[in-house]
Amino acid sequence: MQTLPTSVVPVRALDWRESPVGPLIAAATDEALCLLEFSDEATVAQRIAELGRHYADSVRLGSSAVLDELWQQLEQYFRGERREFALPLVYPGTQFQGQVWSALQEIGYGETWSYLDLARRIGDSGATRAVGAANGANRLAIVIPCHRVVNADGDLGGYGGGLWRKRILLDLERGQGRLPF
């Protein structure tokens, strides 16, 4: 996995699929996944158009080898058959964000960490707010499991994709069901 400035990520393919947690929009370079975001029925077309404008010189709508592999692995994940994703990733951001996103990938399937746990993991127990902001800036939902971070008291806390999605993902990972994809 590597971290690159946003301006150098050459997005080549952009696709979306329905999922048990609503529409997912994904983008990839020729070699790596660089985006997986939640959307909703009303805004998926708008979001795809925005992303297409942002990468207008290089993006094409449709799948790619990386995206095909993503959809297959997500299907396995939602069926409860996959606990880790094996995809090449590129996640543009600051060095600090990259540290947080790398640490998120260490949280085991079915486990949760608090924001303080995450801050300690990157070596700065005073950075819980900054860790929360970096967690919220993650553009690779599910694959980089920001949904596994909860408040210190065990409460779900926030989630950019909506708390209902966070609850579904955590319940799935705790063995409370399979979701049809």
N, C-alpha and C positions, 0 to 999 in steps of 0.2 A: 504494500500500500504506500502511496506517496501523496504528499501535499504539494499543491502547485498554486500559484496565484490564479485567480479566476480568469484573467485575460488570456492565459495560455492553455486552457482546457478546450481542445478541439472536439466539440460534440459532433458526432456524426449521425446518430440515430436517436429518435424520440418516439416513444410508444406509450400506450396506456392500456390497462386492463381493469375489468371489474374484479373485485375481490370480496371476501367476507367482511372486510372493513371499509368497503366503498372503493371508488375508483383510485387506482394507483397510476401515477405518471412516472416514467423512467426515461433516463437518457444515458447514452454511453459514448465514449470515444471509440476509436477503432479497437482498443485493447482492454478498456476497463469501464466499469459502471461508475457514473459520476452523479447520478440523481435518482432518488426514489422518494416521491412525495405523495401524500394523501391529497385527494381532491374531493369534490362532491359532484353529483350529477349536474347541478346547475352551472358549475364553473369549469368543468374539465376542458371543454373546447376553448374557453377563454385562456386557461392556463397553458395549454399546448400552443396557442397562438402567441402568447407572451414569450414563451421559451423559444419558439421558432424565430421570432423577431430578434431576440437577444443573440442567437447564434445563426442568423439568417444566411451567412455566407457558407456555412458548412453543414447545417443540420438537414436531415431528411426524415420525414415521417415514415414510420415503419420499423420493423425489427432489425436485429443484427444478431450475430453469434452470441455476443455478450448478453443482449436482452433476452434472447431465446433461453439461454442458460438461467438467467434470473427468474423468468416466469416458471420454468420447470422447478427450480429450487423453492420458490415461494409456494408453489402448489404442494410440494412435499412438506414444507413448513406448516402450512395451514391444515394439512391432514395429520399433523403430529408425527411425521416421519423424518423430519430434519431438525437438528438442534443447532447447527452451525452452517453458515453460508461459506461456500468456497468459490468466491468470485474475485477477480482482480478489481481493485477499487482505486479511484483517484478522488480525493476530497479536498478541493481548494479551500484554503482558509489560512488563518494566521498560525504561527508556530504553536501558540497556546491552544488554539482550537484543535490543532492536529494532535497535541498531547492528550487532550480530553477525549477526542474521538477514538484514539488508539486505546486509551484506558477503558472506554465503554465496551470495546470488543473483548475485554477480559472478564466481563460479568457473565457468569454462566447461565445457561438456559434454565429458566425456572427460578433464578435468584434475583434479588434486588439489592441495590446499594443505595445509601443515602447520598445526598449531594456532598456531605462532609466526608463520607467514605471515598467518594470520587476525588475530592480535593486532596485528601491525604494520599491517595494512590499516585497522584501526579507530584506529590511532595510539597504541597502548599495548603495546609489546613485552614488558612485564613481566606482562601479564594473561593468560598462556597457560592457567592453571588456570580463571580466570573465563570465558575464551572457551570452554573445554571444557565447563564447566557450562552456559553459555548454549546451546551447540551441542546438548547433550543435552536441553535443555528445549524445543527446537523441536517444535511440534505440527503442522507441515505437512511431514511426511516426503515425500521425493522432489521435491515442488514447490519447497520451500526445501531445496536439496541438501546437507544436513548429511553425507550419505554420502560426499561428496567431500573430507572433511577426514581426514587421516591423520597418523600420527606423523612426526616430523622425519626418521626413518630410512627412511621409506616404508612401514613396517609399517602394517597396517590400523588398529591402535588399537582403540578400543571403538566400539560402536554399539548404541543402545537397541533397535533392531529385530533385533539379532543379527548377528554377523559374517558368517554365511552369506548374509544378505540384502545386506549391504554389498558383498560380493564379487560377487554376481550383478549388482547395479546398476552397479558399476564395470566389470565385464567387458562388460556390454551397451553401456555408453557408450564403451568402447574398441574397439568394432566386433567383438566376439567373439560375435556371435549376436543373434538376435531371440527374443523370448519370446512365446508365444501368450497372449492375454488372453481 
